[in-house]
Amino acid sequence: MSSTILLALALMLILEGLFPFVWPDRWRQSFRKITEMSTGQIRFFGLSALALGLILLLLAEL
């Protein structure tokens, strides 16, 4: 179980680091736009990402 969590964490870090490494200027622009969003918009985006992740996790278990 702990190796699965470490693999998931490693994959998350790889994906999180990929965009600023490959497209630093575009990543900076996107990050700047996110900081200009309202709190409600950011929370909705976070909730949507969370729900999508949970759905994908459930589908992977089938």
Phi, psi and omega per residue, in radians:
M1 nan -0.795 -3.107
S2 -1.172 -0.543 3.096
S3 -1.202 -0.583 3.086
T4 -1.150 -0.721 3.118
I5 -1.140 -0.726 3.104
L6 -1.120 -0.689 3.090
L7 -1.121 -0.733 3.118
A8 -1.115 -0.742 3.111
L9 -1.122 -0.731 3.108
A10 -1.085 -0.771 3.124
L11 -1.107 -0.715 3.103
M12 -1.063 -0.788 -3.141
L13 -1.138 -0.649 3.090
I14 -1.100 -0.833 -3.137
L15 -1.156 -0.681 3.114
E16 -1.153 -0.586 -3.125
G17 -1.484 -0.306 -3.079
L18 -1.125 -0.824 -3.059
F19 -1.160 -0.825 3.085
P20 -1.158 -0.439 3.117
F21 -1.317 -0.784 -3.056
V22 -1.442 -0.733 -3.090
W23 -2.219 1.213 -3.045
P24 -1.102 -0.698 -3.126
D25 -1.188 -0.753 3.128
R26 -1.171 -0.656 3.104
W27 -1.103 -0.745 3.132
R28 -1.098 -0.729 3.107
Q29 -1.108 -0.761 3.131
S30 -1.113 -0.741 3.139
F31 -1.119 -0.694 3.111
R32 -1.102 -0.707 3.110
K33 -1.132 -0.663 3.131
I34 -1.124 -0.702 -3.132
T35 -1.180 -0.342 3.118
E36 -1.527 -0.134 3.128
M37 -1.288 2.749 3.062
S38 -1.302 2.867 3.141
T39 -1.058 -0.706 3.131
G40 -1.096 -0.696 3.115
Q41 -1.153 -0.718 3.132
I42 -1.149 -0.731 3.115
R43 -1.127 -0.684 3.105
F44 -1.108 -0.744 3.101
F45 -1.077 -0.773 3.116
G46 -1.116 -0.741 3.113
L47 -1.131 -0.696 3.115
S48 -1.116 -0.755 3.116
A49 -1.131 -0.699 3.107
L50 -1.098 -0.808 3.135
A51 -1.109 -0.745 3.114
L52 -1.100 -0.734 3.098
G53 -1.078 -0.737 3.114
L54 -1.139 -0.708 3.111
I55 -1.111 -0.781 3.110
L56 -1.103 -0.662 3.105
L57 -1.132 -0.733 3.100
L58 -1.141 -0.697 3.117
L59 -1.159 -0.579 3.128
A60 -1.205 -0.443 -3.130
E61 -1.371 -0.303 -3.093
L62 -1.281 nan nan
